[in-house]
Amino acid sequence: MNSGSGATTSIWMATSGIRVRPALTKDAVSDVCVVGAGIAGLTTAYLLAEQGRSVIVLDDGPIAGGETSRTTAHLVNALDDRYFELERLHGEKGARLAAESHTAAIDRIEAIVAKEGIDCEFERLDGYLFVPPGESTDVLEKELAAAHRAGLTEISRVERAPLKHFNSGPCLHFPKQAQFHPLKYLDAVSQAIEKRGGLIFTNTHAEGFKDGTPGQVKTSNGPVVSAMAIVVATNTPVNDWVEIHTKQAAYRTYVIGMNIPKGSVTKALFWDTPEPYHYVRLEDGAVHDVLIVGGEDHKTGQADDADIRFDRLESWTRERFPMAAKPELRWSGQVMEPVDGLAFIGRNPGDKNTYVATGDSGNGMTHGTIAGILLTDLILGRKNSWKDLYDPSRISLRAASDFAKENLNVVAQFGDYATAGDVDEEQKIERGTGASMRHGLKKVAIYRDTQGALHRYSAICPHLGCIVNWNHAEKTWDCPCHGSRFDPYGTVLNGPANVGLSHEE
């Protein structure tokens, strides 16, 4: 459901394939309907099927074809929002529960890998957090103390990360982190769901939601799924129009993959502390290893300079890993940043039997697994100590300034109604690209395909009415307000919008 798409290809999409499932063609009934076949949706479906519940999974793209396929798949309890900040926002108990839940998520993935015999390159690794050269290490001392208070007492300060060609200086050592191949993992999880009687339908767009007992999910092709519980795990909710979207913001993050000689870099996870921060892992290859480096985030739809950001990533990498070859892979992904640093997992505000999982905060693989554990407990009526921490209805007064800042930023985007378009003549739009253009009082999003034909759509995002912008790197129309994304022909790719751009003559 609302799978991501774009012109760049991640290493996971390039190195694996998942069997296509059929579309839903008739009405169906189940205990639970899960909308979204990424890690949150499939983990939830797997754990519920394991408990004997009947499950139907719907996705309008392929399995794990959305943002899960664009992750760098760090499995960590080393959270980039920092434990001292989580402690400020959620209290010492909240920080402790955050550490506990992310640790439990890594353990649960490891347990599923073992139970199902999944060959997905799961591996426990050390992680290292360091500051930029010459900067104060005070942030490390604060984080070490807060992490210890959160129960992560195995974290320690070391004099440098285990890198031959770059002296990181003092850093924090996080043991027992992990990495894996997310698509190989979820391919096996989807098969395990089906073995337990679950049904998975792809190329099936969920266009309408009705909470109730039972609730209903209406698909764009007509069939309806009735279920006692509905789980919306679409990266950002497509069933909720306002409440949750005021409490999180969409960011694009960029990744490059560079070949390095085998064994030239210690296999570990590496992160630094700036805003935006950088993150590094390795992927084994037959002839060489691949160094995967990400960062250079910006708010979705508010920049169109991917080449510059990829160049910055390459420069940052070459200073620290001089053996790296020219980047062979480049891609970007969508990160949902909640104002208080933690995901929203639980009952959709105002609903009784509809649940959501969103707000990955750059830790989608563990937050998605936490969602599977927590939502399974909520649906089955079991107690879970993480419930209040991740409650989608929560209001964090300590995050009020960030809440105001993000929503003022959204308001500012409506100023695009008064500006000129990207071009003043259609002839200026090159083949294979898009641009906005003013037509009287309206703004039109125009795409010229590779054959030269023009395709015109309203530039107004159908979510809450912001003006979309063209993304040259991904060849998408991106909304600068809440992160909805559309392909060149106006088809919705990412929520919160759940319909495409309207066609213009």
FIPADO-684641 format. One record per residue (C-alpha): x, y, z. Coordinates in steps of 0.02 Angstrom, whole numbers, plus 50000, padded with zeros to 5 digits. Example, Ala and Ser with C-alpha at 12.3 -4.5 7.8 and 13.67 -1.06 7.14 Angstrom:
FIPADO-684641
@x->50615&y->49775&z->50390
@x->50684&y->49947&z->50357
//
This chain:
FIPADO-684641
@x->50000&y->50000&z->50000
@x->50072&y->50167&z->49947
@x->50236&y->50088&z->49899
@x->50377&y->50207&z->49858
@x->50451&y->50218&z->49685
@x->50581&y->50315&z->49589
@x->50721&y->50319&z->49464
@x->50859&y->50264&z->49581
@x->50881&y->50084&z->49636
@x->50937&y->50025&z->49807
@x->51059&y->49882&z->49831
@x->50917&y->49773&z->49896
@x->50809&y->49797&z->49742
@x->50961&y->49762&z->49634
@x->51007&y->49599&z->49720
@x->50846&y->49508&z->49757
@x->50673&y->49471&z->49691
@x->50511&y->49432&z->49781
@x->50376&y->49325&z->49703
@x->50229&y->49429&z->49643
@x->50062&y->49394&z->49726
@x->49895&y->49413&z->49639
@x->49775&y->49559&z->49661
@x->49619&y->49541&z->49768
@x->49472&y->49502&z->49652
@x->49327&y->49468&z->49771
@x->49261&y->49516&z->49942
@x->49350&y->49433&z->50087
@x->49334&y->49413&z->50276
@x->49473&y->49391&z->50404
@x->49515&y->49424&z->50585
@x->49638&y->49560&z->50535
@x->49667&y->49659&z->50375
@x->49842&y->49732&z->50363
@x->49866&y->49871&z->50235
@x->50049&y->49887&z->50189
@x->50175&y->49749&z->50152
@x->50330&y->49829&z->50223
@x->50417&y->49774&z->50381
@x->50284&y->49841&z->50500
@x->50139&y->49763&z->50407
@x->50220&y->49594&z->50373
@x->50290&y->49577&z->50550
@x->50117&y->49611&z->50620
@x->50037&y->49486&z->50500
@x->50169&y->49355&z->50541
@x->50150&y->49369&z->50729
@x->49960&y->49367&z->50719
@x->49960&y->49217&z->50602
@x->50078&y->49132&z->50724
@x->49942&y->49154&z->50856
@x->49813&y->49071&z->50744
@x->49727&y->49229&z->50681
@x->49669&y->49239&z->50501
@x->49759&y->49381&z->50412
@x->49742&y->49468&z->50244
@x->49881&y->49585&z->50185
@x->49850&y->49714&z->50049
@x->49980&y->49818&z->49956
@x->49962&y->49923&z->49800
@x->50140&y->49881&z->49750
@x->50252&y->49729&z->49770
@x->50296&y->49657&z->49940
@x->50423&y->49769&z->50027
@x->50424&y->49881&z->49873
@x->50402&y->50042&z->49970
@x->50518&y->50126&z->50094
@x->50571&y->49958&z->50167
@x->50663&y->49925&z->50004
@x->50757&y->50090&z->50023
@x->50821&y->50066&z->50200
@x->51005&y->50039&z->50240
@x->50943&y->49907&z->50362
@x->51036&y->49956&z->50521
@x->50961&y->49857&z->50665
@x->51006&y->49962&z->50815
@x->50964&y->50022&z->50988
@x->51084&y->50166&z->50955
@x->50948&y->50293&z->50914
@x->50992&y->50447&z->50813
@x->50875&y->50557&z->50918
@x->50992&y->50521&z->51064
@x->50944&y->50452&z->51233
@x->50974&y->50615&z->51325
@x->50847&y->50697&z->51209
@x->50722&y->50554&z->51228
@x->50745&y->50568&z->51415
@x->50703&y->50754&z->51406
@x->50548&y->50721&z->51300
@x->50484&y->50560&z->51379
@x->50566&y->50551&z->51549
@x->50691&y->50424&z->51612
@x->50561&y->50286&z->51607
@x->50516&y->50327&z->51427
@x->50698&y->50323&z->51373
@x->50719&y->50156&z->51461
@x->50566&y->50084&z->51371
@x->50632&y->50149&z->51205
@x->50797&y->50060&z->51234
@x->50707&y->49903&z->51290
@x->50590&y->49899&z->51140
@x->50724&y->49927&z->51008
@x->50834&y->49795&z->51089
@x->50685&y->49677&z->51090
@x->50654&y->49714&z->50906
@x->50830&y->49659&z->50858
@x->50810&y->49503&z->50964
@x->50641&y->49464&z->50883
@x->50712&y->49478&z->50708
@x->50853&y->49362&z->50758
@x->50727&y->49239&z->50831
@x->50619&y->49240&z->50674
@x->50773&y->49214&z->50566
@x->50819&y->49062&z->50672
@x->50643&y->48991&z->50683
@x->50607&y->49005&z->50497
@x->50783&y->48963&z->50439
@x->50797&y->49126&z->50340
@x->50953&y->49158&z->50237
@x->50953&y->49348&z->50244
@x->51132&y->49387&z->50298
@x->51078&y->49429&z->50476
@x->51234&y->49469&z->50575
@x->51269&y->49542&z->50747
@x->51392&y->49686&z->50739
@x->51469&y->49823&z->50844
@x->51417&y->50002&z->50815
@x->51519&y->50162&z->50839
@x->51457&y->50340&z->50864
@x->51583&y->50480&z->50838
@x->51587&y->50669&z->50818
@x->51657&y->50765&z->50668
@x->51845&y->50800&z->50675
@x->51889&y->50940&z->50794
@x->51718&y->50952&z->50877
@x->51683&y->50935&z->51063
@x->51648&y->50761&z->51128
@x->51527&y->50826&z->51260
@x->51381&y->50753&z->51164
@x->51459&y->50580&z->51182
@x->51476&y->50600&z->51369
@x->51294&y->50655&z->51384
@x->51237&y->50511&z->51276
@x->51339&y->50383&z->51372
@x->51265&y->50436&z->51538
@x->51087&y->50439&z->51469
@x->51107&y->50269&z->51383
@x->51168&y->50193&z->51546
@x->51016&y->50266&z->51636
@x->50909&y->50188&z->51499
@x->50981&y->50018&z->51544
@x->51109&y->50002&z->51403
@x->51253&y->49977&z->51524
@x->51360&y->49882&z->51397
@x->51390&y->50041&z->51298
@x->51564&y->50110&z->51328
@x->51680&y->50250&z->51276
@x->51829&y->50198&z->51170
@x->51973&y->50302&z->51104
@x->51934&y->50273&z->50919
@x->51829&y->50170&z->50801
@x->51915&y->50019&z->50722
@x->51954&y->50106&z->50558
@x->52127&y->50096&z->50478
@x->52121&y->50250&z->50368
@x->52023&y->50371&z->50477
@x->52049&y->50419&z->50658
@x->51874&y->50449&z->50724
@x->51937&y->50509&z->50892
@x->51842&y->50460&z->51050
@x->51678&y->50372&z->51013
@x->51542&y->50267&z->51093
@x->51543&y->50080&z->51066
@x->51370&y->50000&z->51051
@x->51385&y->49809&z->51058
@x->51257&y->49685&z->50992
@x->51188&y->49789&z->50849
@x->51146&y->49699&z->50687
@x->51115&y->49711&z->50500
@x->51026&y->49603&z->50370
@x->50958&y->49598&z->50192
@x->50781&y->49667&z->50217
@x->50703&y->49598&z->50057
@x->50770&y->49423&z->50082
@x->50704&y->49428&z->50260
@x->50531&y->49489&z->50211
@x->50518&y->49370&z->50065
@x->50537&y->49227&z->50188
@x->50420&y->49309&z->50315
@x->50286&y->49328&z->50181
@x->50302&y->49143&z->50138
@x->50288&y->49099&z->50323
@x->50128&y->49202&z->50335
@x->50054&y->49105&z->50190
@x->50106&y->48938&z->50264
@x->50004&y->48985&z->50418
@x->49851&y->49022&z->50312
@x->49876&y->49208&z->50286
@x->49833&y->49286&z->50118
@x->49937&y->49420&z->50032
@x->49872&y->49524&z->49887
@x->49980&y->49648&z->49791
@x->49931&y->49774&z->49657
@x->49780&y->49807&z->49768
@x->49750&y->49987&z->49820
@x->49653&y->50018&z->49981
@x->49551&y->50174&z->49947
@x->49428&y->50179&z->50091
@x->49427&y->50133&z->50275
@x->49280&y->50108&z->50394
@x->49312&y->50076&z->50577
@x->49190&y->49961&z->50665
@x->49150&y->49785&z->50721
@x->49189&y->49726&z->50593
@x->49285&y->49863&z->50503
@x->49300&y->49871&z->50315
@x->49436&y->49910&z->50189
@x->49372&y->49954&z->50015
@x->49491&y->49928&z->49870
@x->49496&y->50033&z->49711
@x->49450&y->49881&z->49605
@x->49290&y->49854&z->49706
@x->49318&y->49708&z->49825
@x->49297&y->49742&z->50011
@x->49389&y->49659&z->50155
@x->49292&y->49645&z->50318
@x->49395&y->49619&z->50476
@x->49382&y->49635&z->50664
@x->49542&y->49739&z->50662
@x->49625&y->49846&z->50529
@x->49810&y->49889&z->50530
@x->49868&y->50034&z->50421
@x->50057&y->50013&z->50400
@x->50087&y->50123&z->50247
@x->50241&y->50219&z->50307
@x->50127&y->50366&z->50340
@x->49940&y->50339&z->50372
@x->49824&y->50355&z->50223
@x->49668&y->50335&z->50331
@x->49704&y->50488&z->50439
@x->49702&y->50660&z->50358
@x->49761&y->50780&z->50492
@x->49799&y->50729&z->50671
@x->49953&y->50620&z->50653
@x->50020&y->50720&z->50506
@x->50036&y->50875&z->50614
@x->50150&y->50778&z->50731
@x->50276&y->50713&z->50604
@x->50366&y->50774&z->50449
@x->50430&y->50687&z->50293
@x->50615&y->50696&z->50248
@x->50714&y->50628&z->50101
@x->50877&y->50543&z->50147
@x->51014&y->50498&z->50021
@x->51123&y->50344&z->50003
@x->51271&y->50292&z->49896
@x->51352&y->50122&z->49873
@x->51540&y->50117&z->49836
@x->51648&y->49964&z->49802
@x->51795&y->49938&z->49919
@x->51928&y->49799&z->49926
@x->51870&y->49651&z->50029
@x->51925&y->49664&z->50209
@x->51986&y->49844&z->50193
@x->51856&y->49910&z->50318
@x->51809&y->49828&z->50482
@x->51633&y->49760&z->50470
@x->51532&y->49865&z->50590
@x->51403&y->50003&z->50593
@x->51462&y->50183&z->50601
@x->51368&y->50346&z->50636
@x->51417&y->50526&z->50668
@x->51325&y->50662&z->50765
@x->51289&y->50814&z->50652
@x->51117&y->50867&z->50590
@x->51090&y->50785&z->50470
@x->51200&y->50642&z->50526
@x->51289&y->50509&z->50420
@x->51272&y->50321&z->50434
@x->51382&y->50181&z->50365
@x->51375&y->49993&z->50344
@x->51456&y->49860&z->50234
@x->51379&y->49729&z->50120
@x->51482&y->49576&z->50072
@x->51518&y->49545&z->49889
@x->51600&y->49402&z->49794
@x->51742&y->49509&z->49725
@x->51731&y->49666&z->49832
@x->51632&y->49736&z->49976
@x->51507&y->49877&z->49958
@x->51517&y->50025&z->50074
@x->51342&y->50095&z->50100
@x->51339&y->50276&z->50160
@x->51187&y->50385&z->50193
@x->51139&y->50557&z->50253
@x->51113&y->50735&z->50187
@x->50927&y->50736&z->50231
@x->50805&y->50875&z->50188
@x->50617&y->50898&z->50201
@x->50527&y->50810&z->50060
@x->50479&y->50925&z->49918
@x->50582&y->51070&z->49984
@x->50743&y->51040&z->49887
@x->50784&y->50972&z->49714
@x->50973&y->50959&z->49724
@x->51004&y->50772&z->49739
@x->51165&y->50778&z->49636
@x->51239&y->50902&z->49759
@x->51189&y->50794&z->49906
@x->51259&y->50637&z->49826
@x->51422&y->50732&z->49794
@x->51429&y->50785&z->49976
@x->51407&y->50604&z->50030
@x->51547&y->50551&z->49914
@x->51663&y->50687&z->49980
@x->51622&y->50642&z->50161
@x->51658&y->50459&z->50123
@x->51822&y->50489&z->50032
@x->51892&y->50586&z->50180
@x->51863&y->50435&z->50291
@x->51871&y->50288&z->50170
@x->51998&y->50337&z->50036
@x->51998&y->50162&z->49961
@x->51818&y->50181&z->49901
@x->51789&y->50176&z->49713
@x->51665&y->50282&z->49615
@x->51486&y->50262&z->49679
@x->51397&y->50120&z->49590
@x->51229&y->50145&z->49675
@x->51130&y->50301&z->49721
@x->50958&y->50308&z->49796
@x->50849&y->50404&z->49918
@x->50714&y->50357&z->50041
@x->50576&y->50436&z->50142
@x->50596&y->50456&z->50330
@x->50451&y->50508&z->50441
@x->50516&y->50613&z->50585
@x->50398&y->50627&z->50736
@x->50416&y->50786&z->50837
@x->50461&y->50688&z->50995
@x->50579&y->50558&z->50919
@x->50475&y->50399&z->50932
@x->50355&y->50309&z->50818
@x->50165&y->50316&z->50827
@x->50103&y->50138&z->50851
@x->49932&y->50091&z->50915
@x->49749&y->50134&z->50893
@x->49717&y->50269&z->50765
@x->49654&y->50423&z->50859
@x->49465&y->50416&z->50874
@x->49450&y->50236&z->50813
@x->49413&y->50076&z->50907
@x->49478&y->49937&z->50794
@x->49592&y->50029&z->50672
@x->49778&y->50034&z->50711
@x->49923&y->50130&z->50634
@x->50111&y->50116&z->50628
@x->50210&y->50268&z->50572
@x->50348&y->50388&z->50623
@x->50500&y->50277&z->50593
@x->50621&y->50418&z->50639
@x->50763&y->50341&z->50538
@x->50749&y->50175&z->50629
@x->50618&y->50094&z->50520
@x->50677&y->49914&z->50537
@x->50667&y->49914&z->50726
@x->50517&y->50030&z->50740
@x->50428&y->49918&z->50613
@x->50466&y->49764&z->50716
@x->50412&y->49852&z->50875
@x->50248&y->49888&z->50783
@x->50225&y->49702&z->50747
@x->50252&y->49655&z->50929
@x->50147&y->49796&z->51004
@x->50002&y->49788&z->50881
@x->49989&y->49600&z->50901
@x->49974&y->49622&z->51089
@x->49844&y->49761&z->51071
@x->49738&y->49663&z->50948
@x->49745&y->49508&z->51057
@x->49703&y->49606&z->51214
@x->49871&y->49575&z->51298
@x->49960&y->49701&z->51407
@x->50115&y->49785&z->51338
@x->50221&y->49908&z->51436
@x->50265&y->50004&z->51276
@x->50084&y->50051&z->51239
@x->50083&y->50227&z->51311
@x->50256&y->50271&z->51247
@x->50206&y->50241&z->51065
@x->50022&y->50292&z->51080
@x->49972&y->50387&z->50920
@x->49858&y->50499&z->51025
@x->49997&y->50559&z->51138
@x->50036&y->50744&z->51155
@x->50212&y->50790&z->51210
@x->50214&y->50965&z->51284
@x->50403&y->50955&z->51292
@x->50406&y->50943&z->51102
@x->50294&y->51096&z->51081
@x->50430&y->51203&z->51001
@x->50470&y->51070&z->50870
@x->50283&y->51045&z->50840
@x->50262&y->51231&z->50808
@x->50416&y->51241&z->50698
@x->50362&y->51099&z->50585
@x->50184&y->51162&z->50566
@x->50239&y->51341&z->50532
@x->50349&y->51267&z->50396
@x->50195&y->51183&z->50322
@x->50097&y->51345&z->50324
@x->50238&y->51433&z->50233
@x->50225&y->51309&z->50088
@x->50052&y->51377&z->50044
@x->50142&y->51532&z->49983
@x->50179&y->51432&z->49825
@x->50003&y->51475&z->49766
@x->50060&y->51654&z->49737
@x->50224&y->51617&z->49649
@x->50260&y->51592&z->49465
@x->50285&y->51415&z->49400
@x->50451&y->51333&z->49362
@x->50433&y->51379&z->49178
@x->50328&y->51504&z->49081
@x->50320&y->51401&z->48921
@x->50289&y->51215&z->48897
@x->50424&y->51208&z->48765
@x->50554&y->51234&z->48903
@x->50513&y->51068&z->48984
@x->50640&y->50938&z->48929
@x->50598&y->50758&z->48888
@x->50591&y->50645&z->49040
@x->50566&y->50789&z->49160
@x->50426&y->50887&z->49240
@x->50393&y->51067&z->49290
@x->50253&y->51170&z->49361
@x->50174&y->51308&z->49258
@x->50043&y->51439&z->49296
@x->49884&y->51428&z->49192
@x->49785&y->51582&z->49243
@x->49739&y->51562&z->49426
@x->49792&y->51379&z->49428
@x->49958&y->51289&z->49439
@x->49982&y->51138&z->49329
@x->50109&y->50997&z->49349
@x->50170&y->50953&z->49174
@x->50275&y->50802&z->49128
@x->50354&y->50781&z->48956
@x->50384&y->50595&z->48925
@x->50533&y->50524&z->48831
@x->50432&y->50526&z->48669
@x->50397&y->50712&z->48689
@x->50213&y->50700&z->48736
@x->50149&y->50815&z->48874
@x->50047&y->50754&z->49023
@x->49959&y->50886&z->49126
@x->49894&y->50869&z->49305
@x->49836&y->50984&z->49442
@x->49986&y->51036&z->49546
@x->49876&y->51034&z->49702
@x->49910&y->50888&z->49818
@x->49744&y->50800&z->49854
@x->49790&y->50779&z->50037
@x->49778&y->50956&z->50105
@x->49807&y->51062&z->49951
@x->49992&y->51108&z->49946
@x->50079&y->51134&z->49779
@x->50187&y->50986&z->49725
@x->50365&y->51006&z->49661
@x->50461&y->50904&z->49533
@x->50598&y->50788&z->49598
@x->50726&y->50764&z->49458
@x->50820&y->50623&z->49544
@x->50670&y->50512&z->49578
@x->50561&y->50578&z->49436
@x->50417&y->50609&z->49553
@x->50302&y->50750&z->49606
@x->50334&y->50781&z->49792
@x->50224&y->50877&z->49913
@x->50323&y->50996&z->50025
@x->50192&y->50994&z->50163
@x->50169&y->50814&z->50220
@x->50274&y->50712&z->50100
@x->50145&y->50639&z->49979
@x->50231&y->50584&z->49818
@x->50165&y->50547&z->49643
@x->50241&y->50469&z->49489
@x->50263&y->50573&z->49329
@x->50086&y->50529&z->49276
@x->50007&y->50584&z->49439
@x->49983&y->50412&z->49518
@x->50003&y->50417&z->49707
@x->50159&y->50330&z->49774
@x->50169&y->50388&z->49955
@x->50037&y->50450&z->50075
@x->49959&y->50536&z->50161
@x->49872&y->50569&z->49995
@x->49777&y->50414&z->49943
@x->49725&y->50467&z->49768
@x->49825&y->50534&z->49622
@x->49840&y->50710&z->49551
@x->49687&y->50757&z->49450
@x->49707&y->50762&z->49262
@x->49708&y->50930&z->49173
@x->49661&y->50954&z->48991
//
